[in-house]
């Protein structure tokens, strides 16, 4: 499995699946979630409403993942995952790692061979960028044996230079 970093807008990624750092409602929000919903258009919201009605009436739990159609994105799927809010007194690293694991499993389930990830929980959820990117890279690398034959490429989309540098350092260290 090839793992790379690209600085840019994840909504323009030409991949099979774009991972959305969603909130549990799946109805859109701020940050990456809002950007993906705006770019994907009303088809994504309709798919999310269907997923809520059929699979997650109480909302998508943190650390789990679900795929929907991608609407107007240059992808076939959006894989929604809900990251944890960073807390200084409680370690939620296992939940953050689960977001990456379950997203890759969901990508494999739907047949996606290329996946784009944002820095889950590193925006409004307050996770320190260096730690968030370390967990992301370590988890994706650890999944290579499980999904590597099915998923060819994982690209981390960094929204700015700081995030790109943190992903680059995490890749170099792992």
C-alpha positions as CSV (number, residue, x, y, z in Angstrom):
1,X,0.0,0.0,0.0
2,X,1.4,3.4,-1.1
3,X,1.0,6.1,1.6
4,X,1.5,9.8,0.6
5,X,0.8,13.3,1.8
6,X,-0.7,16.0,-0.4
7,X,-1.3,19.6,0.7
8,X,-4.7,20.7,-0.7
9,X,-8.4,20.5,-0.7
10,X,-9.7,17.0,0.0
11,X,-12.9,17.8,-1.8
12,X,-11.0,17.8,-5.1
13,X,-9.3,14.4,-4.5
14,X,-9.6,12.0,-7.4
15,X,-9.8,8.8,-5.4
16,X,-12.4,6.0,-5.0
17,X,-13.2,7.1,-1.4
18,X,-12.9,10.3,0.5
19,X,-13.0,10.0,4.3
20,X,-15.1,12.6,6.0
21,X,-14.3,13.7,9.6
22,X,-18.1,13.8,10.3
23,X,-20.2,14.5,13.4
24,X,-22.5,11.8,14.6
25,X,-25.6,13.3,13.0
26,X,-24.0,12.8,9.5
27,X,-25.9,15.9,8.5
28,X,-22.9,18.1,7.8
29,X,-21.2,20.6,10.0
30,X,-18.1,22.8,10.0
31,X,-14.5,22.2,8.9
32,X,-13.9,19.2,6.6
33,X,-17.4,17.9,7.2
34,X,-19.0,21.1,6.0
35,X,-16.6,21.4,3.0
36,X,-17.3,17.9,1.9
37,X,-21.1,18.3,2.2
38,X,-21.0,21.6,0.2
39,X,-18.8,20.2,-2.5
40,X,-20.8,16.9,-2.8
41,X,-24.2,18.7,-3.0
42,X,-27.6,17.5,-1.9
43,X,-27.1,13.9,-3.0
44,X,-24.7,13.4,-0.1
45,X,-27.1,14.8,2.4
46,X,-29.8,12.5,1.1
47,X,-27.5,9.5,1.3
48,X,-26.6,10.5,4.9
49,X,-30.3,10.7,5.8
50,X,-30.8,7.3,4.4
51,X,-27.8,5.9,6.5
52,X,-29.2,7.5,9.6
53,X,-32.7,6.1,9.0
54,X,-31.6,2.6,8.1
55,X,-28.4,2.0,10.1
56,X,-27.8,4.7,12.7
57,X,-31.0,6.2,14.1
58,X,-29.1,7.5,17.1
59,X,-26.1,8.7,15.1
60,X,-22.8,7.2,14.0
61,X,-20.8,6.3,17.1
62,X,-17.3,7.7,17.5
63,X,-14.6,5.5,16.0
64,X,-17.0,3.7,13.6
65,X,-17.3,4.3,9.8
66,X,-20.0,4.1,7.2
67,X,-19.9,4.7,3.4
68,X,-22.4,6.6,1.3
69,X,-22.4,7.7,-2.3
70,X,-20.3,10.8,-3.0
71,X,-22.6,13.1,-4.8
72,X,-20.7,15.6,-6.9
73,X,-17.2,14.7,-5.6
74,X,-14.6,13.1,-7.9
75,X,-15.0,10.0,-5.8
76,X,-17.4,7.1,-5.7
77,X,-17.8,7.0,-2.0
78,X,-17.6,9.2,1.1
79,X,-16.7,7.3,4.2
80,X,-17.9,9.1,7.3
81,X,-16.2,8.6,10.6
82,X,-16.6,10.4,13.9
83,X,-13.4,11.3,15.7
84,X,-13.1,12.0,19.4
85,X,-12.8,15.4,20.9
86,X,-9.4,15.8,22.4
87,X,-9.3,15.8,26.2
88,X,-6.2,16.4,28.4
89,X,-7.6,14.2,31.1
90,X,-8.8,11.2,29.1
91,X,-6.9,9.4,26.5
92,X,-9.0,8.8,23.4
93,X,-6.2,7.7,21.2
94,X,-7.8,4.3,20.7
95,X,-10.9,5.9,19.3
96,X,-9.0,8.1,16.9
97,X,-7.0,5.0,15.7
98,X,-10.3,3.2,15.3
99,X,-11.5,5.9,12.9
100,X,-8.7,5.1,10.5
101,X,-9.0,1.3,10.9
102,X,-12.7,1.3,10.4
103,X,-12.6,3.7,7.5
104,X,-10.1,1.4,5.7
105,X,-12.2,-1.6,6.4
106,X,-15.2,0.2,5.1
107,X,-13.2,1.2,2.0
108,X,-12.3,-2.4,1.4
109,X,-15.9,-3.5,1.9
110,X,-17.2,-1.1,-0.9
111,X,-14.3,-1.9,-3.2
112,X,-12.3,1.3,-3.0
113,X,-8.7,1.0,-4.1
114,X,-7.7,4.6,-3.3
115,X,-8.6,6.5,-0.2
116,X,-8.1,10.1,0.9
117,X,-8.0,11.0,4.6
118,X,-8.1,14.4,6.4
119,X,-6.4,14.9,9.8
120,X,-9.3,13.5,11.8
121,X,-10.0,15.3,15.1
122,X,-7.2,17.8,14.4
123,X,-9.5,20.7,13.6
124,X,-12.3,21.9,15.8
125,X,-12.1,18.7,17.9
126,X,-8.8,20.1,19.2
127,X,-6.4,17.1,18.8
128,X,-2.8,18.3,18.6
129,X,-1.7,18.0,15.0
130,X,1.6,16.2,15.7
131,X,-0.1,13.5,17.7
132,X,-3.1,13.2,15.4
133,X,-0.9,12.7,12.4
134,X,1.3,10.2,14.3
135,X,-1.8,8.1,15.2
136,X,-3.1,8.4,11.6
137,X,0.1,7.2,10.0
138,X,0.9,4.5,12.5
139,X,-2.7,3.1,12.2
140,X,-2.8,3.2,8.4
141,X,0.7,1.4,8.3
142,X,-0.5,-1.2,10.8
143,X,-3.5,-1.9,8.5
144,X,-1.4,-2.6,5.4
145,X,-1.3,-6.4,6.1
146,X,-5.1,-6.5,6.5
147,X,-6.2,-4.3,3.6
148,X,-3.1,-3.7,1.5
149,X,-4.0,-6.3,-1.1
150,X,-7.3,-4.5,-1.6
151,X,-6.3,-0.8,-1.2
152,X,-3.5,0.4,-3.3
153,X,-3.2,4.0,-2.2
154,X,-3.8,6.1,0.9
155,X,-3.3,9.8,0.6
156,X,-3.4,12.1,3.6
157,X,-4.8,15.5,2.6
158,X,-3.2,18.3,4.6
159,X,-5.2,21.5,4.7
160,X,-2.2,23.7,5.3
161,X,1.6,23.7,5.4
162,X,1.7,22.9,9.2
163,X,-0.5,19.8,8.7
164,X,1.6,18.7,5.6
165,X,4.8,19.0,7.7
166,X,3.3,17.0,10.5
167,X,2.1,14.2,8.2
168,X,5.5,14.3,6.5
169,X,7.3,13.9,9.9
170,X,5.0,11.1,10.9
171,X,5.6,9.3,7.7
172,X,9.4,9.7,8.0
173,X,9.3,8.5,11.6
174,X,7.3,5.3,11.0
